[in-house]
Amino acid sequence: MRLAALACSTLLTSLVGCNVLTGAADLELVECVTNCTDASTNADTAVVADTGTTVDSAVADSTIVDDTLVTETAADTATDTTADTTDATLDATLDADAGSDAGTDSGKPDTGVDAAALCFDLVKSGTETDVDCGGTCAKKCALGKGCKTFADCATGLGCVGSVCKSACSAAAVTLTTAGSVSVVVPAGCSVMTVKMWGGGGGLGGSSVAPAPGGNGGGAGFVTGDLAVSPGEALTVSTGGGGNPGTNAALPGGSGGVNGGGTGGDCDVNGANGGSGGGGGGASSVRRGSVLLAVAAGGGGGGGAAGNATTSTGGAGNPGCTGTGTGGAPGGAATAGIAGTDGGGGGGGGGSGSTFLPLGPGAGGGGGACSGGTATAGTGTTSGAATDPDHFSITVGRGAISGTTTAGGPGRVVIRWR
């Protein structure tokens, strides 16, 4: 009996969790706790699958390695020096196992935090644009939550000013009549998407055949998204085409509605060759006096030189290529007038001269574009002439000698969301 007790006592001194009870003079009373572990190998005897996200608070692994917790901190590495039978690699930082983290580290180092878990951690983290939504999370952000793009917001919402806002169902608005109107933003709408074409430049005049005046320039095009507020009123202008120049007896062509410049008319001797064509008017959107976006008009054509010459007037410049300067005069004639409306109106063409020094007038400058993505006109053709909302070849077209005399009208298309 004493030999058996001594043998057990000797064995128990190497075991953790066992108590050796002795009497005053008797070593025979021995009590063992049977569910202890071998401290020499630190073997995992009760490894539990990683199921949570609570930090291990730097508790040393003395008997059970995983403690049912997912994220062991760096301080926990000091005691994981012998063979963890399930966790083959030490938890050096935070647990970043792919998938469901079902109990083993597969021999790979832990380097971060499960990305998918961040979408449920009740704080804004990772790529989220608000708490547990947007970014790479499957959940989209609700009304009033933060966002970076429309894709961050729930169906029917838009991202405006970094906030998910209500969608709207208002119909598109198309404006084709030259002039300005007040447009009220519909309820629930926070984005105004515009497509705008300015007016084309007018044809330069001619006083003596066969010299023709210069063609008008094609209008510029602008499209973009404007942040707006439901119920606010905006001023939307549609540019008019520039009017043609004529001969020495009449002044230069008037500019198109909304800022087109007038063509040059008389030289210092009281007569001229062809007078300049008027520049096309600009299409624009304003909030009060603040210009939000403008699509330029084309420049007016220059007047032809007189006195039986064959000096053709200079062509007007296309919209979105300048600031709407007036065309230079030929000889002693007069320059065209610059366009206005935020620089978007096309300049009038200069007039040609009858008296020495002779010469044709230059075409007016194309107006400036701003507030969105701009496409300049090309020759007499407007920018974005193949866009489905362009509708007609005449929209924003510069006048063409032998075909038309006035520039084509502008056009504005508005959609809401």
Secondary structure, 3 states (H helix, E strand, C coil): CHHHHHHHHHHHCCCCCCECCCCCCCCCCCECCCCCCCCCCCCCCCCCCCCCCCECCCCCCCCCCCCCCCECCHHHHCCCCCCCCCCCCCCCCCCCCCCCCCCCCCCCCCCCCCHHHHCCCCCCCCCCCECCECCCCCCCECCCCECCCHHHECCCEEEECCEEEECCCCCCEEECCCEEEEEECCCCCCEEEEEEECCCCCCCCCCCCCCCCCCCCCCCEEEEEEECCCCCEEEEEECCCCCCCCCCCCCCCCCCCCCCCCCCCCCCCCCCCCCCCCCCCCEEEEECCEEEEEECCCCCCCCCCCCCCCCCCCCCCCCCCCCCCCCCCCCCCCCCCCCCCCCCCCCCCCCCECCCCCECCCCCCCCCCECCEEECCECCECCCCCCCCCCCCCCCCCCCCCCCCCCCCCEEEEEEC
